[in-house]
Amino acid sequence: MTQDSLLELSIERMAYGPDAISHTPEGKTVFVSGAVAGDVVRAQIVSDGDSFARAKVEEIVEPSPNRVTPPCPYASVCGGCPWAALSREAQLEAKRSNVLDSLVRIGHMEATRANELVRPCEAPSDAWGYRNKVELGFARVKGRALVGMHGADQGLVKVDSCPLLDKRNAKLVKAVSGSLTYLSGSQELGIERIGIRASRRTRDIEIALWTKTGPFPRAQVAKVLADATKASSIVRVMTKGPSKARRVSGVERLGGKGYWEERIGEETMAVSAPSFFQVNTAGAERLVQLALDGLALDEDDEAMDLYCGAGTFTLPLARRTGFVSAVESYGPAVRDLRRNLERAHLDNVDAVGGDAGREFPDTDADVIVVDPPRAGLAEDVVHQLCEQPARAIAYVSCDPATLARDIARFEESGVFVPKSITPVDLFPQTFHVETVTLMTKR
């Protein structure tokens, strides 16, 4: 094949990524942008490697029965909804299939066993309007400010609203974009990106401006954004360092509370702009329920919560067990965790800041929750977990590939084995999927 060649392709399934998968008559894998499983398309080859090719849909010859019309006019160009043309039911099936594929291909698990372990993918939230956060990019194009969503082809796409946000907050994108375009017309703000958090439960709105260090028109920016958005918090997150290793050097409160509040289950949590919080609150509640119900907690249990963030699992664990050892490496999240514990009047938690491997709790846990970042568990953490007397581990994962690798490591240890794996759709319209794996002693 040559670049710019046109092929007619039958689309077989969705990849773990924005594209769909097909094969040429010769058997070569083709990742096809703009297609969904079940389509027959004419696609243009945009790159051709030794083991696979990439193509872009030029014409849909025969639409899939699972193809739908997205409610967002920007879905085909904005990078936030790569699966928007695929029905919700087909998305759920594809996400479960991707978890199965990782367990078999990466974790070397027998296919029949994987199919028995992996439950149907749950859908705890609406398909649209589920996000409590969106991010905008900022750039200067021919001297003019451009604020928009990150496009599928890496540029910025100027949009008026985002239907992934709750309807009452969808227009925040336009309000923030207009405000910053106006402010940037007469001065350099040094903006790198913009975070918008909006809760349908607490009605809190936070606008976070990620900027370089240096002078900044604080009062003017705060007034313009407050007038346009009625935000309960406006902050500036200052960063420094090389572009690929930026780090937070400070957070300034420009207006309002200086933090964002969200209600999840029985808890109302305060979260600072740099801290991670699940973008789907209803989905996060389901993760907590699956993990804690699976552990069958007792009030006398001693619990461990690794990679605990601002306390999404720590707080409900502390209410249901005798003691919790919680470890988090990211400084802003540790500060949020301690603030949330104080606000909740919970004093049965040892909140430790540091790497989970180096600061592994010196305790004998009865139950354990781990919720690591996309990279999964470090090998030494798996070894230390296997030395615990705990009866069960709830492993919350955001990446099927690293989950599969880590499950294989646990099984090699001969100590913990998976009893159930539940995919949960926290990110409708995308390929991303969370899972809750319950592991018990062999």
Secondary structure, 3 states (H helix, E strand, C coil): CCCCCEEEEECCEECCCCCEEEECCCCCEEEEECCCCCCEEEEEEEEECCCEEEEEEEEEEECCCCECCCCCCCCCCECCCCCCCECHHHHHHHHHHHHHHHHHHCCCCCHHHHHHHECCCECCCCCCCCECEEEEEEEEECCEEEEEEEECCCCEECCCCCCCECHHHCCHHHHHHHHHHHHHCCCCCCEEEEEEEECCCCCCEEEEEEEECCCCCHHHHHHHHHHHHCCCEEEEEEEECCHHHCEEEEEEEEEECCCEEEEECCEEEEECCCCCCCCEHHHHHHHHHHHHHHHCCCCCCEEEEECCCCCCCHHHHHHHCCEEEEEECCHHHHHHHHHHHHHCCCCCEEEEECCCCCCCCCCCCCEEEECCCCCCCCHHHHHHHHCCCCCEEEEEECCHHHHHHHHHHHHHHCCEEEEEEEEECCCCCCCCCEEEEEEEEC
